[in-house]
Amino acid sequence: MDKNSIGIGVVVVVRNGDKILFGKRLVKVGNGQWGLPGGHLEPGESMIAGAKRELLEETGLSADELEFVNITNDPRPGDEHWIHLVFLAKNVFGEPKNTEPNKCEGWEWFSIDKLPEPLFYGHQKLLEAVLHNQLLSD
């Protein structure tokens, strides 16, 4: 990402009762950390389409509906700055699969009372806001 730009990320929270789906990252950014399905919005893509695309590409899951739950402003040390649009997947179909084994070690369900560690630093702030029903995290 160019140092003068702000990245737009789409993140999907997939719940199964009191559990949330996390994947262990194998990429340069956040390697070894647990994160939610998501990625960056493509040029010309709608927010919902981008979130559905990332969910399918990363987990093999599809969702009939995505509910907007949070927007998070995430400036980071140095030149990196992201805005995350967070959605809750509804009416999810399929079982989680590791469809990008070069980017993710695998997907696992974790209780909201016992989240995995270490959490991906890019998702810590937004996850805290989502779990506390905050629409905006600045």
Secondary structure as the mmCIF struct_conf table of DSSP 4:
data_model
#
loop_
_struct_conf.conf_type_id
_struct_conf.id
_struct_conf.beg_label_comp_id
_struct_conf.beg_label_asym_id
_struct_conf.beg_label_seq_id
_struct_conf.end_label_comp_id
_struct_conf.end_label_asym_id
_struct_conf.end_label_seq_id
TURN_TY1_P TURN_TY1_P1 LYS A 3 ASN A 4
STRN STRN1 GLY A 7 VAL A 13
STRN STRN2 ARG A 15 ASN A 16
TURN_TY1_P TURN_TY1_P2 GLY A 17 ASP A 18
STRN STRN3 LYS A 19 ARG A 25
BEND BEND1 VAL A 27 LYS A 28
TURN_TY1_P TURN_TY1_P3 VAL A 29 GLY A 32
STRN STRN4 TRP A 34 GLY A 35
BEND BEND2 PRO A 37 PRO A 37
STRN STRN5 GLY A 38 HIS A 40
HELX_LH_PP_P HELX_LH_PP_P1 LEU A 41 GLU A 42
TURN_TY1_P TURN_TY1_P4 PRO A 43 GLY A 44
HELX_RH_AL_P HELX_RH_AL_P1 MET A 47 THR A 59
BEND BEND3 GLY A 60 GLY A 60
STRN STRN6 SER A 62 PRO A 75
BEND BEND4 PRO A 77 PRO A 77
TURN_TY1_P TURN_TY1_P5 GLY A 78 ASP A 79
STRN STRN7 HIS A 81 PHE A 93
BEND BEND5 GLY A 94 GLY A 94
BEND BEND6 THR A 99 THR A 99
TURN_TY1_P TURN_TY1_P6 PRO A 101 LYS A 103
STRN STRN8 CYS A 104 SER A 111
TURN_TY1_P TURN_TY1_P7 ILE A 112 ASP A 113
BEND BEND7 LYS A 114 LYS A 114
BEND BEND8 GLU A 117 PRO A 118
STRN STRN9 LEU A 119 LEU A 119
HELX_LH_PP_P HELX_LH_PP_P2 PHE A 120 PHE A 120
HELX_RH_AL_P HELX_RH_AL_P2 TYR A 121 LEU A 131
TURN_TY1_P TURN_TY1_P8 HIS A 132 ASN A 133
BEND BEND9 LEU A 135 LEU A 135
STRN STRN10 LEU A 136 SER A 137
#
